[in-house]
Amino acid sequence: MTERISFHDQIQRNKMKSVLLIVVIIFFFVILGYVISLVFDPSYFFVVMIFAIIFSLVYVLVGYYNSDKIALASVRAKPASRTGHREFYHAAENMSIASGLPMPKLYIMESEEINAFASGRDPKNAVICFTTGALKKLNKQELEGVVSHEMSHIANYDIRFMTLTAVLVGMVSILAQIFLRSLWFGGMGRGSRDNRSQLLLILVGVIFAILAPISSQLVSFAISRKREYAADATGTKFTRYPQGLANALKKIKDEHVPEAEKKHRVPKAIAPLFISDPFKKKVQGLFSTHPPIEDRIEKLEMM
C-alpha cells in the first residue's frame, strides 16, 4: 500500500525550503561584499553595497507594482466574460469561497495549449489568466484544480516572495558587475600589484564574482520549483480533491499542440508564472523553473 502524504506537511516543508534558499542568496551577497571589502577600501564597499541595494530595489519594485498589467499585456490577454466563460467564473468563485480570498479578476489568452497563470502583488490586486485551450479541454474538476493552484500562488503571496528573490539576485549581480568593472577600469585594488597575497585575493574575488550571480540564479530557479510544489499542496487544501489537479497535469503532460496552431509565443520573463513550462523543455534540471510534471502528479496522487 502506498504511504499517504499530508498536504499540510508538503506546504510547510516547501515553504521552509524556500526560506532556506533565500538565506543562501543573502549568504552569496554578504560573502561577495566581504571579499570586495578586503580587496578595496571598506568605505568603497559600503557605497557599492548601498548602490546595489537601491538600484535593484527600484528596478524590481517598479515591475512588482505593475506585475499583473505587464504579464497580461505580454500575452495579449482579454477580460473573461461571465456569460461566455461561465464554468471559469464558477470555478473561481468556488475557490474564492474555499480559500477565503477575494475574487480575482479573470482573463483569457488565445492558445490551444492547456496553461494558466496568476499575478498581482496581493490578493486584492490579483488576476488569473487561462488559455482558451484550458477552458476547452479541462472538465469541471480539472478546471477547479488548476484554479485552486493559481489561487494558492495568490494566497501564499508568491509574487511578493519571487519579487524578493529577484531583488536579492539583482543585488548579487550588480555587486559582482561593479567589482569586475572596477578591477578592469580602476586598477587592482589596495596594495602593490606584486603583492602575491593581494593578487590571490583578487583572483578569489573574480572567481566568486563570476560564480555568485550564476549560483544565485540557480537558487532562484530552485525557489520557483518549490513554490510550484507548495501551490499544488495548497490547492489540494482548497479543493480536498487532489485528483482534479493531477488529471489536469496529466492532460498537460500528454498534449501536443502543433506549432502552426500556436497563436503567439510566451515571453520567457513570465514563463515561471505559468502552471507548467510553456516551452515544454524535454530535459528538466537546475535551470528549470518548474519541477518535473510527473513528480508533481505522483505527489498529488499520494495525498
C-alpha positions, 0 to 999 in steps of 0.5 A: 500500500502506498504511504499517504502524504499530508498536504499540510506537511508538503506546504510547510516543508516547501515553504521552509525550503524556500526560506532556506534558499533565500538565506543562501542568496543573502549568504552569496551577497554578504560573502561577495561584499566581504571579499570586495571589502578586503580587496578595496577600501571598506568605505568603497564597499559600503557605497557599492553595497548601498548602490546595489541595494537601491538600484535593484530595489527600484528596478524590481519594485517598479515591475512588482507594482505593475506585475499583473498589467505587464504579464497580461499585456505580454500575452495579449490577454482579454477580460473573461466574460461571465456569460461566455466563460461561465464554468471559469467564473464558477470555478473561481468563485468556488475557490474564492469561497474555499480559500477565503480570498477575494475574487480575482479578476479573470482573463483569457489568452488565445492558445490551444495549449492547456496553461494558466497563470496568476499575478498581482502583488496581493490578493486584492490586486490579483488576476488569473489568466487561462488559455482558451485551450484550458477552458476547452479541454479541462472538465469541471474538476480539472478546471477547479484544480488548476484554479485552486493552484493559481489561487494558492500562488495568490494566497501564499503571496508568491509574487511578493516572495519571487519579487524578493528573490529577484531583488536579492539576485539583482543585488548579487549581480550588480555587486559582482558587475561593479567589482569586475568593472572596477578591477578592469577600469580602476586598477587592482585594488589596495596594495602593490600589484606584486603583492602575491597575497593581494593578487590571490585575493583578487583572483578569489574575488573574480572567481566568486564574482563570476560564480555568485550571480550564476549560483544565485540564479540557480537558487532562484530557479530552485525557489520557483520549483518549490513554490510550484510544489507548495501551490499544488499542496495548497490547492489540494487544501482548497479543493480536498480533491487532489485528483482534479489537479493531477488529471489536469497535469496529466492532460498537460503532460500528454498534449501536443499542440502543433506549432502552426496552431500556436497563436503567439509565443510566451515571453520567457520573463513570465514563463515561471508564472505559468502552471507548467513550462510553456516551452515544454523543455524535454530535459528538466534540471537546475535551470528549470523553473518548474519541477518535473510534471510527473513528480508533481502528479505522483505527489498529488496522487499520494495525498 
